[in-house]
Amino acid sequence: MKIGIVIGSVREGRIGESIGAWVAERARVQQDSADVEWVVLDLKDFGLPVMTDENWAQAEDGPAEVHRWRDAVAECDGFVFVSPEYNRNIPGAFKNAYDLLSRQWMDKTLAIVAYGGLGGVRANEAWRVTVAAYNMHVVGASVNLVRRMDFPGGALALTDHHDASLAKVLARLVSLTRAVTAERERVTG
């Protein structure tokens, strides 16, 4: 089973990279997840173009960056979205990356680690509505990091509470992904 940790910010000076590293570090030592391969998918590394053709991901002559993104997402059974909140919503680059694909998201699982002025709660809620289109199964609990409290001096300042919250979310994601993956395999036979 493979779960992708998607870092959804591409801005210079972003704090999402440190959050993604924390999530990956904790995920790799998560109890009851020895059978899980955790892979970081940093949007910045993919250099995705703005979507101008809805069939790029499937088209043979589509951009190589889109095909690389498509293949990376397709290999995953579930995801952790590390999402900032920009202007009370999902970041444009992250939404574009999501919109470039379709069936690669279908019937997969998702946990959300959001951050921003109010803990990224509006981006968190926007993701929940957005992913419903592809029947993604979202973990109810999430991790929400408040910029002014959790990033003194601009750096992520973790506490035992943060680690405990993330462990709970990851445990639920692993359990849910096992169930959904088994059902998806049963149906597609």
Stockholm file with secondary structure:
# STOCKHOLM 1.0

chainA/1-189         MKIGIVIGSVREGRIGESIGAWVAERARVQQDSADVEWVVLDLKDFGLPVMTDENWAQAEDGPAEVHRWRDAVAECDGFVFVSPEYNRNIPGAFKNAYDLLSRQWMDKTLAIVAYGGLGGVRANEAWRVTVAAYNMHVVGASVNLVRRMDFPGGALALTDHHDASLAKVLARLVSLTRAVTAERERVTG
#=GR chainA/1-189 SS CEEEEEECCCCTTCSHHHHHHHHHHHHHTCTTCTTCEEEEEEHHHHTCCCCCCTTTTTCTTSCHHHHHHHHHHHTCSEEEEEEECBTTBCCHHHHHHHHTCSTTTTTCEEEEEEEETTSSHHHHHHHHHHHGGGTCEECSCCEEEEHHHHCGGGSCCCCHHHHHHHHHHHHHHHHHHHHHHHHHHHHHC
#=GC SS_cons         CEEEEEECCCCTTCSHHHHHHHHHHHHHTCTTCTTCEEEEEEHHHHTCCCCCCTTTTTCTTSCHHHHHHHHHHHTCSEEEEEEECBTTBCCHHHHHHHHTCSTTTTTCEEEEEEEETTSSHHHHHHHHHHHGGGTCEECSCCEEEEHHHHCGGGSCCCCHHHHHHHHHHHHHHHHHHHHHHHHHHHHHC
//
